[in-house]
Amino acid sequence: DVKVTQSSRYLVKRTGEKVFLECVQDMDHENMFWYRQDPGLGLRLIYFSYDVKMKEKGDIPEGYSVSREKKERFSLILESASTNQTSMYLCASSFPPGGRAEAFFGQGTRLTVV
Amino acid sequence: SQQGEEDPQALSIQEGENATMNCSYKTSINNLQWYRQNSGRGLVHLILIRSNEREKHSGRLRVTLDTSKKSSSLLITASRAADTASYFCATGLTGRRALTFGSGTRLQVQP
């Protein structure tokens, strides 16, 4: 079974802190994604990566950056956390590109910025 | 704006009844997928239907796709309390590398 693991289930950070959310997948998938989920808004794409060191902005990249130094690991970085970044963050991976097959999700990280 | 919009936003039924959720989308798709999310957890893939398919079954799940109306429906038959979750449709769009999700339907199945 594909496993996507996010480093933390819950995080509490202070405004202005630099925050790292880590995601690791074990199925050699080329494509990895970060979404945030807010009530009533569904999942919104922040960034995705289709290869090592390759990344593309999603629909809401402002305030975030990403890093993919190894194929199995995709990190989301909040450069200076703000309260409006309090949310559930979901990492996913897939093999074929372009949303042509199912995505596998991690368990989510609920981030609270105070 | 969101590509997929689910309807209804919330649904409450009794165990044993059928649950139907609908999804509408705006642009051409490669495929449409349905996911399930238990409270506070990640999403789990349920079923994928390609743009050239009209109906697909998986266990108690039945998905239909009408590309002329840009809509899909997910039917869960003989529902169980364990089916209580949020259900999301997601579309794979031509020229877009990631899935686009709707806002979801919260299903409550009363025992």
Interface residues (C-beta under 8 A of the other chain):
Chain A: V4 N31 F33 Y35 G40 L41 G42 L43 R44 L45 F48 Y50 E56 G58 M88 L90 A92 P97 G98 G99 R100 A101 E102 A103 F104 F105 G106 Q107 G108 R110
Chain B: Q2 G4 N30 N31 Q33 Y35 G40 R41 G42 L43 V44 H45 L48 F88 A90 T91 G92 L93 T94 G95 R96 R97 A98 L99 T100 F101 G102 S103 G104
